[in-house]
Amino acid sequence: MTKSIALSLVLAASLGLAACSGGTAENSANNAANSAENASNAADNAMNAALNAADNAANAASNATNNAANAM
């Protein structure tokens, strides 16, 4: 959901800037597509970072449990 909203905002902003720049339509379309791809990649990277953080927290909890069991 947030990914599609981010892509929509990036696309709208890119098209708005392209309309004001006086560049060619093809360049504007390419810039908009590249911006949308960059936003998508940023969203994917953020999701991966969140998943990695969750995995790290689970590993830390498991390590703490193992350490406590080994201490007995």
C-alpha positions as a printed Julia matrix, in Angstrom:
72×3 Matrix{Float64}:
  0.0     0.0     0.0
  2.63    2.55    1.01
  4.8     1.43   -1.89
  2.1     2.3    -4.41
  1.47    5.65   -2.73
  5.2     6.46   -2.81
  5.41    5.49   -6.46
  2.39    7.64   -7.3
  3.88   10.66   -5.54
  7.26   10.22   -7.23
  5.62    9.84  -10.62
  3.45   12.93  -10.13
  6.41   14.99   -8.93
  8.6    13.8   -11.79
  5.98   14.61  -14.39
  5.42   18.02  -12.83
  9.12   18.82  -12.94
  9.43   17.45  -16.45
  6.58   19.68  -17.65
  8.34   22.76  -16.29
 11.79   21.89  -17.62
 10.98   22.21  -21.32
 12.76   18.88  -22.05
 11.59   16.27  -24.49
  8.69   14.02  -23.66
 10.84   10.92  -24.0
 13.41   12.19  -21.51
 10.64   13.18  -19.13
  9.06    9.74  -19.35
 12.43    8.07  -18.78
 13.12   10.29  -15.79
  9.72    9.5   -14.32
 10.26    5.77  -14.84
 13.71    5.96  -13.26
 12.36    7.88  -10.29
  9.59    5.33   -9.81
 12.14    2.5    -9.98
 14.35    4.28   -7.44
 11.39    4.7    -5.08
 10.52    1.04   -5.48
 14.11    0.02   -4.74
 14.18    2.28   -1.67
 10.97    0.69   -0.39
 12.4    -2.79   -0.97
 15.61   -1.84    0.84
 13.64   -0.48    3.79
 11.59   -3.67    3.98
 14.74   -5.8     3.85
 16.33   -3.72    6.59
 13.25   -4.17    8.78
 13.26   -7.92    8.18
 16.97   -8.11    8.97
 16.43   -6.17   12.19
 13.66   -8.57   13.2
 15.9   -11.56   12.43
 18.71  -10.01   14.44
 16.41   -9.47   17.41
 15.19  -13.07   17.23
 18.77  -14.31   17.05
 19.74  -12.19   20.06
 16.83  -13.59   22.07
 17.8   -17.13   21.07
 21.41  -16.48   22.03
 20.35  -15.13   25.42
 18.2   -18.21   26.01
 21.08  -20.5    25.06
 23.49  -18.6    27.28
 21.1   -18.88   30.22
 20.67  -22.62   29.63
 24.43  -23.14   29.35
 25.05  -21.25   32.58
 23.06  -23.78   34.62
